[in-house]
Amino acid sequence: MVVSSKAADGYDAGEAMCPYRLVLEHVTSRWGVLVLIELLERPYRFSELRR
């Protein structure tokens, strides 16, 4: 079985400017993980999260 890193829309996850890779970098960053943990409780407005 051959596994390709190309997504269905043609982006290559290995490319530095791949939109999926950029989103994953933000979500898995130190602050991204903390924001996701807070969002598990309830939805917040941006300014609430920023505080």
N, CA and C of each residue as an Amber inpcrd file, in Angstrom:
protein
   153
   0.8410000  -1.1780000   0.0000000   0.0000000   0.0000000   0.0000000
   0.8860000   1.2420000   0.0000000   0.6390000   2.1450000  -0.9150000
   1.4140000   3.3710000  -1.0250000   0.6260000   4.5000000  -0.3690000
   1.2700000   5.1990000   0.5600000   0.6210000   6.3030000   1.2490000
   1.1720000   7.6030000   0.7030000   0.2820000   8.4770000   0.2850000
   0.6820000   9.7730000  -0.2510000   0.3930000  10.8520000   0.7800000
   1.2420000  11.8740000   0.8380000   1.0000000  12.9780000   1.7650000
   0.1100000  14.0390000   1.1420000  -0.3140000  13.8320000  -0.1150000
  -1.1890000  14.8050000  -0.7640000  -2.6180000  14.6180000  -0.2900000
  -3.2600000  15.7190000   0.0720000  -4.6540000  15.6830000   0.4920000
  -5.5480000  15.6070000  -0.7410000  -6.8220000  15.3860000  -0.5100000
  -7.7760000  15.2480000  -1.6060000  -7.8490000  16.5210000  -2.4600000
  -7.5580000  17.6720000  -1.8650000  -7.6290000  18.9220000  -2.6220000
  -6.3150000  19.2710000  -3.3110000  -5.3350000  18.3990000  -3.2290000
  -4.0910000  18.5940000  -3.9640000  -2.9560000  19.2090000  -3.1730000
  -3.1980000  19.6000000  -1.9260000  -2.1200000  20.1650000  -1.1190000
  -1.2200000  19.0610000  -0.6100000   0.0460000  19.3630000  -0.5290000
   1.0210000  18.4090000  -0.0160000   1.3770000  18.8240000   1.4050000
   1.0660000  17.9810000   2.3860000   1.3030000  18.3080000   3.7910000
   2.7800000  18.5000000   4.0980000   3.6530000  18.0290000   3.2370000
   5.0770000  18.1910000   3.4460000   5.6000000  19.5590000   3.0460000
   4.8090000  20.3070000   2.2800000   5.2370000  21.6450000   1.8570000
   5.1520000  22.6220000   3.0250000   6.0700000  23.5490000   3.0770000
   6.1170000  24.5090000   4.1810000   4.8920000  25.4180000   4.2040000
   4.3260000  25.7430000   3.0550000   3.2070000  26.6720000   2.9940000
   1.8570000  25.9630000   2.8470000   1.7870000  24.6850000   3.1330000
   0.5300000  23.9370000   3.0550000  -0.4300000  24.4830000   4.1090000
  -1.6700000  24.8310000   3.7280000  -2.6130000  25.3930000   4.7060000
  -2.8920000  24.4440000   5.8700000  -2.9530000  23.1420000   5.6050000
  -3.1910000  22.1870000   6.6830000  -2.0440000  22.1920000   7.6770000
  -0.8560000  22.2780000   7.1730000   0.3160000  22.2800000   8.0540000
   0.3390000  23.5390000   8.9140000  -0.0150000  24.6740000   8.3230000
  -0.0380000  25.9260000   9.0810000  -1.0620000  25.8680000  10.2080000
  -2.2390000  25.3190000   9.9300000  -3.2730000  25.1940000  10.9630000
  -2.7980000  24.2610000  12.0700000  -2.2170000  23.1260000  11.6960000
  -1.7280000  22.1780000  12.7060000  -0.6300000  22.7840000  13.5700000
   0.2260000  23.6080000  12.9680000   1.2790000  24.2570000  13.7580000
   0.6770000  25.1790000  14.8130000  -0.3920000  25.8960000  14.4500000
  -1.0330000  26.7950000  15.4120000  -1.7770000  26.0190000  16.4930000
  -2.5170000  24.9990000  16.0890000  -3.3110000  24.2250000  17.0420000
  -2.4270000  23.4740000  18.0290000  -1.2940000  22.9820000  17.5810000
  -0.4300000  22.2050000  18.4570000   0.6390000  23.0380000  19.1510000
   0.6020000  24.3420000  18.9660000   1.5590000  25.2010000  19.6630000
   1.2100000  25.2570000  21.1510000   2.0600000  25.8210000  21.9280000
   1.8320000  25.9100000  23.3810000   0.5110000  26.6150000  23.6790000
   0.2650000  27.7500000  23.0600000  -0.9540000  28.5040000  23.3310000
  -2.1670000  27.8610000  22.6760000  -1.9840000  27.2490000  21.5240000
  -3.0980000  26.6020000  20.8360000  -3.7120000  25.4980000  21.6670000
  -2.8800000  24.7130000  22.3260000  -3.3750000  23.6340000  23.1790000
  -4.1460000  24.2130000  24.3620000  -3.6410000  25.2790000  24.9600000
  -4.3340000  25.8970000  26.0920000  -5.6850000  26.4710000  25.6780000
  -5.7450000  27.0680000  24.5150000  -7.0110000  27.6090000  24.0020000
  -8.0050000  26.4840000  23.7710000  -7.5590000  25.3880000  23.1680000
  -8.4590000  24.2570000  22.9290000  -8.9950000  23.6810000  24.2350000
  -8.1660000  23.6270000  25.2570000  -8.6170000  23.1240000  26.5590000
  -9.7160000  24.0230000  27.1160000  -9.5360000  25.3280000  27.0070000
 -10.5620000  26.2610000  27.4880000 -11.8510000  26.1320000  26.6850000
 -11.7360000  25.9090000  25.3780000 -12.9190000  25.8080000  24.5280000
 -13.7110000  24.5340000  24.7750000 -13.1320000  23.5580000  25.4760000
 -13.8760000  22.3540000  25.8280000 -15.0200000  22.6700000  26.7880000
 -14.8190000  23.6810000  27.6420000 -15.8320000  24.0450000  28.6390000
 -17.0550000  24.6900000  27.9940000 -16.8180000  25.7030000  27.1700000
 -17.8930000  26.4550000  26.5200000 -17.2890000  27.3300000  25.4400000
 -18.1080000  27.8710000  24.5510000 -17.5640000  28.8050000  23.5480000
 -17.2070000  30.1510000  24.2140000 -16.1360000  30.7330000  23.7750000
 -15.6860000  32.0260000  24.2920000 -15.5740000  33.0250000  23.1490000
 -15.7350000  34.2890000  23.4890000 -15.4380000  35.3510000  22.5230000
 -13.9190000  35.5270000  22.4900000 -13.4080000  36.0540000  21.3680000
 -11.9700000  36.2170000  21.2160000 -11.3720000  37.0180000  22.3690000
 -12.0370000  38.1140000  22.7450000 -11.4900000  38.9690000  23.8180000
 -11.4440000  38.2320000  25.1490000 -12.3930000  37.3270000  25.3960000
 -12.3670000  36.5470000  26.6310000 -11.1430000  35.6160000  26.6540000
 -10.8910000  34.9760000  25.5370000  -9.7200000  34.0960000  25.4580000
  -8.4310000  34.8860000  25.5830000  -8.4220000  36.0560000  25.0050000
  -7.2060000  36.8770000  25.0360000  -6.8420000  37.2690000  26.4620000
  -7.8550000  37.5750000  27.2810000  -7.6230000  37.9400000  28.6860000
  -7.0780000  36.7560000  29.4340000
